Amino acid sequence: MDFSALLSALDPNRALASEELEKLYVERQPPIRLRLAQLLQAQRAKVVLWGQSGSGKSTEIVRLAHDLDEKMLAVVVQPGLTFDLSRIGLIDLIRLAAYAALLGAMTLGFSPSTELKTRAKHWGLSWNEGPVFLAGKRMSSIGYAIQESAFVIREIESSLGRPVVVLFDGLEKLSTATGQAIFATNGEALAGWPVRALFVVPPLLVYRPEWDQAERHITDTVFLPALAVSETPDGIPALSFFEELAAKRLKGTGQKLPPELLALAVLNSGGIPRQFLQILRETFVEASLDGRSAPSLDGMNLALARIRNTFRLKLRPAQLERLRKVHNDRPSSMAGEDYDLLAMGCVIQYQSGGRLWHDWNPVLDAA
């Protein structure tokens, strides 16, 4: 067994790079990226994408950028790589978007004007062989940030002959207070920013009362649910998705997953691609520790027990009792006491019959 190749192929925390899409991307049904692409056609569109941690938002964003690049300049921005997300504000997002758009445009042959270079020095760029972003640069107001980024975007769009769209990934790690400041308190300024943009936001933010204020300034809010994996008389609805995901990730490693192990991993994944990959990874770890050349049912059960214990160590007795109630009742709305459980991944959100439902993470089922 090429253990290092397996660990890399089944890494649950790595979003796909654009060059990996053709080999590793698996299409969701229905393809949510088509709806996102349609919403982002509108000028000044501001779209929010939210959903369970690990549900595949980052991967969908990479594929969306690939699709949009045929008609737009689509840039993926990860603010958490540049800024402290506990202190980030709307000004930081706007500045970073302008810089990312500038870099993306220059790879396509865009040559910034002297005026753009001069003005950019005042909002956070230095120029050597190319632009360098100065994250610590301070700006006096959101209005000034919008004005300067709009100048950059207009020049790029005029030169390239296509609109710019900015896709912000990683903002699901924002604190609730920071998210409220960006999307609710400064929502009107955000709506007036003349750039097409998509934002990933924390699931808990959508449940806050302040979200009603934020939605007045957002084109649309799109939910990326867990895939349907509850067993039905016709089988497991999302089995083919996870079957393809496993096959693509394992291709080239010399390993395959027996059908009975695939079904068990899918049912315990909760419909969350990240958790599915984690189960596979831990199963192959067990095989390696046991000196086996292939995964086994015993190994997968040990992997599931280890993952289950990791979840349970975080839970207080009252929370575990609440999870049992959620599992028995399958509520269509969340109670305040469920928010922490959602953030920990102990509650799974899924859609059925056109409605949003909640259940405990199936990996927690001791049976």
C-alpha positions in Angstrom: 0.0 0.0 0.0 1.4 3.4 -1.0 0.4 5.0 2.3 1.5 8.5 1.6 -0.4 8.6 -1.7 -3.5 7.4 0.1 -3.3 10.0 2.8 -2.9 12.7 0.2 -5.7 11.4 -2.1 -8.2 11.1 0.8 -7.2 14.4 2.6 -10.7 15.6 3.9 -9.6 19.2 4.5 -8.2 20.1 1.0 -10.4 21.8 -1.5 -9.6 20.9 -5.1 -7.2 23.1 -7.1 -8.4 24.3 -10.5 -6.1 21.9 -12.3 -7.6 18.9 -10.5 -11.2 19.5 -11.5 -11.1 17.4 -14.6 -9.8 14.3 -12.7 -11.4 14.7 -9.3 -14.5 16.9 -9.4 -17.8 15.1 -8.8 -21.0 16.8 -9.9 -23.8 17.3 -7.4 -27.4 16.8 -8.4 -28.9 19.2 -9.0 -25.8 21.2 -9.9 -25.9 24.1 -7.6 -23.1 25.9 -9.4 -25.4 26.6 -12.3 -27.8 28.5 -10.1 -24.9 30.5 -8.6 -23.6 31.3 -12.0 -27.0 32.6 -13.1 -27.4 34.8 -10.0 -23.9 36.3 -10.6 -24.9 37.5 -14.1 -26.6 40.5 -12.6 -24.6 43.7 -12.2 -23.6 44.3 -8.6 -25.0 40.9 -7.6 -24.2 40.0 -4.0 -24.8 36.3 -3.4 -24.3 34.3 -0.1 -23.5 30.6 0.0 -23.9 28.8 3.2 -24.2 25.2 4.5 -22.8 22.5 6.7 -19.0 22.6 7.3 -17.5 20.1 5.0 -20.4 20.0 2.6 -18.2 21.0 -0.4 -18.6 24.8 -0.6 -14.9 25.4 -1.4 -14.9 22.7 -4.1 -18.0 24.1 -5.7 -16.5 27.6 -5.7 -13.4 26.4 -7.5 -15.6 24.7 -10.1 -17.8 27.8 -10.4 -14.7 30.0 -11.0 -13.7 27.6 -13.7 -17.1 27.9 -15.4 -17.4 31.6 -15.1 -13.9 32.2 -16.5 -15.3 31.6 -20.0 -17.2 34.9 -19.9 -15.8 36.7 -16.9 -12.7 37.3 -14.9 -13.5 35.1 -11.9 -11.1 35.4 -8.9 -11.2 33.2 -5.8 -10.2 35.1 -2.6 -9.4 33.5 0.7 -9.2 36.4 3.2 -8.2 34.1 6.1 -4.8 33.6 4.4 -4.1 37.3 4.6 -6.1 38.7 7.5 -7.0 37.7 11.0 -10.6 36.8 10.6 -11.5 37.8 14.1 -10.6 41.4 13.1 -11.4 41.6 9.5 -13.9 44.2 8.1 -15.6 45.1 4.9 -12.7 47.5 4.0 -10.3 44.6 4.1 -12.5 42.5 1.9 -12.8 45.3 -0.7 -9.1 46.0 -0.8 -8.2 42.4 -1.1 -10.7 41.8 -3.9 -9.2 44.7 -5.9 -5.8 43.3 -5.5 -6.9 39.8 -6.4 -8.7 41.1 -9.5 -5.6 43.0 -10.5 -3.4 40.0 -10.2 -5.8 37.9 -12.2 -6.1 40.4 -14.9 -2.4 40.8 -15.3 -2.0 37.1 -15.9 -4.3 37.7 -18.9 -2.2 40.5 -20.3 -3.8 43.5 -18.5 -1.3 46.4 -18.1 -2.4 48.8 -15.3 -2.3 52.5 -16.1 0.0 55.0 -14.3 -3.0 56.5 -12.6 -4.1 53.1 -11.3 -0.6 52.4 -9.9 -0.4 55.8 -8.3 -3.8 55.6 -6.7 -3.2 52.0 -5.5 -0.3 53.1 -3.4 -2.7 55.0 -1.2 -5.0 52.0 -0.5 -2.4 49.3 0.0 -0.2 48.3 -2.9 3.5 48.8 -3.5 5.0 48.3 -6.9 8.3 46.5 -7.7 8.3 44.0 -10.5 4.6 43.6 -9.8 2.0 44.6 -7.2 2.6 43.7 -3.6 -0.3 43.8 -1.1 0.2 45.6 2.2 -2.3 44.0 4.5 -1.6 46.4 7.3 -2.5 49.6 5.3 -5.3 51.5 6.9 -8.1 53.3 5.0 -10.2 56.2 6.3 -13.6 54.9 5.2 -15.6 52.2 3.5 -16.7 54.8 0.9 -13.1 55.5 0.0 -12.4 51.7 -0.3 -15.4 51.3 -2.6 -14.3 54.3 -4.7 -10.8 53.0 -5.2 -11.7 49.4 -5.8 -14.3 50.5 -8.3 -11.7 52.4 -10.2 -9.5 49.3 -10.4 -12.4 47.1 -11.5 -13.6 49.5 -14.2 -10.2 49.7 -15.7 -9.8 46.0 -15.8 -13.3 45.4 -17.2 -12.8 48.0 -19.9 -9.4 46.6 -20.9 -10.5 42.9 -20.9 -14.0 43.4 -22.2 -15.6 41.2 -19.6 -16.9 41.7 -16.1 -15.1 40.8 -12.9 -16.6 38.5 -10.3 -15.0 37.9 -6.9 -15.7 34.7 -5.0 -14.8 34.9 -1.2 -14.1 31.5 0.3 -13.3 30.7 3.9 -15.5 33.3 5.6 -17.5 30.6 7.3 -14.9 30.9 10.0 -15.9 34.4 10.8 -17.3 35.0 14.3 -21.0 35.9 14.5 -20.2 39.4 15.6 -17.8 40.0 12.7 -20.2 38.5 10.2 -23.0 40.8 11.4 -20.8 43.9 11.1 -19.9 43.0 7.5 -23.2 41.8 6.2 -25.8 43.5 8.4 -24.3 46.7 9.9 -22.5 47.6 6.6 -25.0 45.8 4.4 -26.0 48.9 2.5 -22.4 49.8 1.7 -21.8 46.2 0.6 -24.8 46.4 -1.8 -23.5 49.6 -3.3 -20.1 48.1 -4.0 -20.1 47.9 -7.9 -18.7 44.4 -8.1 -20.3 41.0 -8.6 -19.4 39.0 -5.5 -20.2 35.7 -3.7 -19.5 35.2 0.0 -19.4 32.0 2.1 -20.8 32.8 5.5 -21.0 30.9 8.8 -24.2 28.8 9.1 -25.0 30.2 12.5 -25.1 33.8 11.1 -28.1 32.9 8.9 -30.0 32.0 12.1 -29.4 35.3 13.8 -32.2 37.9 13.9 -29.8 40.4 12.3 -29.7 38.3 9.1 -33.0 39.8 8.1 -31.3 43.1 7.9 -28.4 41.6 5.9 -30.8 40.0 3.3 -32.2 43.3 2.3 -28.8 44.0 0.6 -28.1 40.5 -0.8 -29.2 39.3 -4.2 -29.9 35.8 -3.0 -28.9 33.3 -0.3 -28.1 29.8 -1.5 -28.0 26.8 0.8 -25.7 23.9 0.0 -27.3 20.9 1.9 -25.9 17.6 2.9 -26.5 15.0 0.2 -29.3 12.5 0.7 -27.9 9.3 2.2 -30.8 7.9 4.3 -31.6 4.4 2.9 -34.9 4.2 1.0 -36.7 1.3 -0.6 -35.0 2.4 -3.8 -31.5 2.5 -2.2 -29.3 5.3 -1.1 -30.0 8.5 -3.2 -26.5 9.9 -3.2 -24.7 6.6 -3.4 -23.5 7.2 -7.0 -22.0 10.6 -6.0 -19.9 9.0 -3.2 -19.1 6.0 -5.3 -17.6 8.3 -7.9 -15.9 10.4 -5.3 -14.2 7.3 -3.8 -13.2 6.0 -7.2 -11.7 9.2 -8.4 -9.7 9.8 -5.2 -8.4 6.2 -5.1 -7.6 6.0 -8.8 -3.8 5.7 -9.1 -3.3 4.4 -5.5 -3.9 0.8 -6.4 -6.8 0.6 -4.0 -10.5 0.0 -4.3 -13.3 0.1 -1.8 -15.5 -3.0 -1.5 -19.3 -2.3 -2.0 -20.2 -3.1 1.6 -17.6 -0.7 2.9 -18.7 2.0 0.5 -22.3 1.7 1.6 -21.3 1.8 5.3 -19.1 4.8 4.8 -21.9 6.6 2.9 -24.5 6.0 5.5 -22.2 7.2 8.3 -21.1 10.3 6.3 -24.3 12.2 6.9 -24.1 13.3 3.3 -21.0 15.4 4.1 -18.2 14.8 1.6 -15.5 15.8 4.1 -16.7 13.3 6.6 -16.9 10.6 4.0 -13.3 11.2 3.0 -12.3 11.2 6.7 -14.0 7.8 7.2 -12.1 6.3 4.2 -8.8 7.8 5.3 -9.1 6.5 8.9 -10.2 3.1 7.5 -7.0 2.8 5.4 -5.0 4.0 8.4 -6.5 1.0 10.3 -5.5 -1.3 7.5 -2.0 0.0 7.5 -1.7 -0.4 11.3 -3.0 -3.9 11.0 -0.5 -4.8 8.2 -3.3 -5.4 5.7 -3.0 -4.6 2.0 -6.7 -3.7 1.7 -9.4 -2.2 4.0 -11.7 -4.4 6.1 -15.0 -4.2 7.8 -13.4 -4.4 11.2 -11.0 -1.6 10.3 -13.9 0.6 9.2 -15.8 0.0 12.4 -12.7 0.9 14.4 -12.3 4.1 12.3 -16.0 5.0 12.9 -15.6 4.4 16.6 -12.5 6.7 16.7 -14.4 9.5 14.8 -17.5 9.0 17.1 -15.4 9.3 20.2 -13.8 12.5 18.9 -17.3 14.0 18.6 -18.5 12.7 21.9 -15.6 14.0 23.9 -16.8 17.5 23.0 -20.4 16.9 24.2 -21.9 17.5 27.6 -24.5 15.1 28.9 -27.3 17.6 28.3 -26.1 18.1 24.7 -26.1 14.3 24.1 -29.6 14.1 25.4 -30.6 17.0 23.1 -29.1 15.1 20.1 -31.2 12.1 20.9 -34.3 14.3 20.9 -33.3 15.9 17.6 -32.8 12.4 16.1 -36.2 11.2 17.3 -38.2 14.3 16.3 -36.3 15.3 13.1 -37.3 19.0 13.5 -37.7 21.3 10.5 -36.5 24.3 12.5 -33.6 24.7 14.9 -33.8 25.7 18.5 -31.2 28.0 20.1 -29.7 25.1 22.0 -28.9 23.4 18.7 -26.6 26.1 17.4 -23.5 24.9 19.2 -24.3 21.4 18.0 -24.5 22.6 14.4 -21.1 24.4 14.8 -19.5 21.2 16.2 -20.8 19.1 13.3 -23.0 17.0 15.6 -26.2 18.2 13.8 -26.6 17.6 10.1 -28.8 19.9 7.8 -30.4 18.3 4.8 -33.3 19.0 2.4 -36.2 16.7 1.8 -39.6 17.4 0.3 -38.6 20.9 -0.4 -37.9 21.7 3.2 -34.8 22.0 5.4 -34.5 19.4 8.2 -32.1 18.6 11.0 -30.9 15.3 12.4 -27.9 14.1 14.5 -24.7 13.2 12.7 -25.2 9.5 12.0 -21.6 8.7 13.0 -22.8 9.4 16.6 -25.2 6.4 16.5 -23.5 3.9 18.8 -25.3 1.1 17.0 
